[in-house]
């Protein structure tokens, strides 16, 4: 396959890499590119991952996104009420979105403005508090900007490292934020105080561009890697089997 990978396809691989080494747990991606990434991880380097069809079935085959009535190799039934048993017991790695994120990984997807008088209503707190306290939680941000990466979130929906520490063992024993993937780069929190650190920049992106698009000081190592591009086999899976309609390009245009 000779075509160069698009930025969206680099983002898919970066999302997939968030599940590397997870083994037999429930991979629960939310959103188009995270879903493609999760299915790519299972189809390649993490075959033990447990994936859903996006509804109530656990499936073993590649289920293409955006395709009506695709064939499914069903491994089990996972209705909504059963999801709480998985959430409370921890064997799950979710990738959520974020309207705001701060340096410690506190996430807001509930509202903008003051608590007493919000200016913009968003999705609400949803499952973010329980996800971040009980499960590995990574984030996907398709539009990296200072409006998303802020010094202080307006309200905390997903719990960051500073708040988890303050709450003590009841919060911190399962709390883990492995990755933040954006359309520009990948972050982790592998610093002494668990603040956001730049892991890699996507091809064509500079460190200075990431710093300028982030509304707080990030940790920048001396040598910042370039995010890996998909292999030819991975490109074939992404383009022909997982996302044949090219929905990834709508989320991160080239």
ABEGO torsion letter per residue (X at the ends): XABBBBAAAAAAAAAAAAABGAEBBBBBBBEAAAAAAAAAAAABABAABBBBAGBABBBABBBBBGBBGBBBBBAEBBBAAAAAAAAAAGBBBBBBBBABBBAAGBBBAABBEBAABBABBBAEAEAAAAAAAABBBBBBBABBBAAABBABBABBABBBAAAAAAAEAAAAAABBBABBBBAABBBBABBAAGBBBBABBBBGBBAAAAAAABABBBBBBABBBBBBBBBAAAAAAAAAAABAAGAAAAABBX
